[in-house]
């Protein structure tokens, strides 16, 4: 292989690698931020925020995220059943990093702590459970008491 061919093959390898990284990053950005109405000390989120329409399919989200002006961290609302939801502050109780939700649990990218979808520590180094907000529901909405 001469110098020119070597440079070409390295260039194609770099381009291919960049494309794969971009593809993986686009797959990782699947967290959905729900619309919400913030009143004095609660947020209201429509239950329909848990419905996801993809092409011809209607899917149910396991959780949605909510940003508020009250906290520096998002709140994750998990749907446990039709009438049962939990709302957790995505702040790790170890050193305060933002948690990442995955299906039925949350993990901390800083030191690896894991928490259940009800905020209970599953794996250290965190020792304290997450901040859990009181949640009420009616036919149409979920109300999170801040
Ligand atoms: S800050 Fe989350 S495990 Fe350390």
Boltz pocket constraint, residues with backbone or C-beta under 6 A from the ligand:
constraints:
  - pocket:
      binder: B
      contacts: [[A, 92], [A, 93], [A, 94], [A, 95], [A, 96], [A, 97], [A, 108], [A, 109], [A, 110], [A, 111], [A, 112], [A, 113], [A, 124], [A, 125], [A, 126]]
      max_distance: 6.0
